[in-house]
Amino acid sequence: MPKFALIYRDANPPSSPEEGQKHMQAWMAWSSGLGEAMVEPGMPFSQTVAVSSTGVSEDIGAHTLNGVSIVEAADCHAARAMAEACPHLNLGGDIVIGEGMDMPM
């Protein structure tokens, strides 16, 4: 089954520790509700930098990257349905979905 990266962007931080705890509980319920489709729950990002052939920059562009997860889904439509239910969207962010390619390594 194809794997998809769910790339979390542009979320507003919770306004209080209580809101943060509530969000984390909702995210854990969503994540565990995906069952075996959730291949790698991923990790949130605390700092990001951009590395290019011309150097390193702390300015990664117009979007703030918040984290990434890996899911398995039949197709991009199914991965989109998973993302549409994610509580990350309740923090004002969005989720970019990228289908992974199997590459011989």
Residue, then its C-alpha position, 0 to 999 in steps of 0.5 A: m500500500p502506498k505511503f504518504a507524508l502528512i506535513y503539518r504547517d502554519a499552526n497557531p500555538p495553543s494559548s494555554p497549557e490546558e489548551g495544549q493538553k486538550h489538543m494533544q488528547a485530540w491528536m492522540a485520539w485521531s492518530s490511534g484511531l487510524g490504526e495500522a494506517m498510521v505507519e509513523p506518528g512522526m514528530p513535531f518540529s521545534q526549529t527549522v533551517a533551509v540548506s541549499s547549494t548556496g548556504v544555510s538560512e533560518d528563513i524557510g519561506a512563507h510557511t512554518l513547518n510544524g511536523v510530519s507523520i507517515v500514513e498508508a492509504a489506498d490513494c491520495h484521496a484516502a490520505r486526504a480523508m485522514a488529514e481532513a479529520c486531523p486536529h492540527l487543522n483546529l489550530g489554523g494550520d494546514i496539511v500538505i500530503g505527499e505520496g512517497m515513491d518506492m526507490p531501490m536503495 
